[in-house]
């Protein structure tokens, strides 16, 4: 297991060295992403994540409220049956 981890680490470091030492003339076909585009993607991701959290919280709280209401009904019925 340790041999595999060591081999992976060596390969990773070699790849990182190739990326760092490469010059711009070596990668003429490299696609450049503008900072505005990257910021837009990050902002859209944050908004989508917040939306998912809000929808999940809303659905979970509605389910919890329905369960509490159902428990109250059954408790009242049981209390009425005992008397």
C-alpha positions in Angstrom: 0.0 0.0 0.0 2.8 2.4 0.9 4.6 1.6 -2.4 1.4 2.6 -4.3 1.2 5.8 -2.4 4.8 6.6 -3.0 4.5 5.9 -6.7 1.4 8.1 -7.0 3.2 10.9 -5.1 6.2 10.7 -7.5 3.9 10.8 -10.5 2.0 13.7 -9.1 5.1 15.7 -8.4 6.4 15.0 -12.0 3.2 16.2 -13.5 3.2 19.3 -11.3 6.8 20.1 -12.3 5.8 19.8 -16.0 3.0 22.2 -15.5 5.1 24.7 -13.6 8.0 24.7 -16.0 6.0 24.9 -19.1 6.1 28.3 -20.8 3.4 30.1 -22.6 5.0 29.3 -26.0 4.6 25.6 -25.3 0.9 25.8 -24.9 -0.4 27.9 -27.8 -3.6 26.0 -28.0 -4.4 26.5 -24.3 -7.9 27.9 -23.7 -7.9 31.0 -21.5 -10.8 31.7 -19.1 -11.3 35.4 -18.4 -11.6 36.4 -14.7 -15.1 37.8 -15.3 -16.3 34.4 -16.6 -14.7 32.6 -13.7 -16.3 35.0 -11.2 -19.7 34.5 -12.9 -19.4 30.7 -12.6 -18.4 30.9 -8.9 -21.3 33.4 -8.1 -23.8 31.1 -10.0 -22.5 28.1 -8.0 -23.0 30.0 -4.7 -26.5 31.1 -5.6 -27.4 27.5 -6.7 -26.0 26.1 -3.5 -27.9 28.6 -1.4 -31.1 27.8 -3.4 -30.7 24.1 -2.8 -30.2 24.7 1.0 -33.3 26.9 1.2 -35.5 24.4 -0.7 -34.2 21.5 1.5 -34.8 23.4 4.7 -38.3 24.4 3.6 -39.3 20.8 2.7 -37.8 19.4 5.9 -39.5 21.9 8.1 -42.9 21.4 6.4 -42.5 17.6 6.9 -41.6 18.1 10.6 -44.6 20.3 11.1 -46.9 17.8 9.5 -45.5 15.0 11.7 -45.9 17.2 14.9 -49.5 18.0 14.0 -50.2 14.3 13.3 -48.7 13.3 16.7 -50.9 15.9 18.4 -54.0 14.5 16.8 -53.2 10.9 17.9 -52.3 12.1 21.4 -55.6 13.8 21.7 -57.5 10.8 20.4 -55.7 8.5 22.9 -56.4 10.9 25.7 -60.0 11.1 24.8 -60.3 7.3 24.7 -58.9 6.8 28.2 -61.5 8.9 29.9 
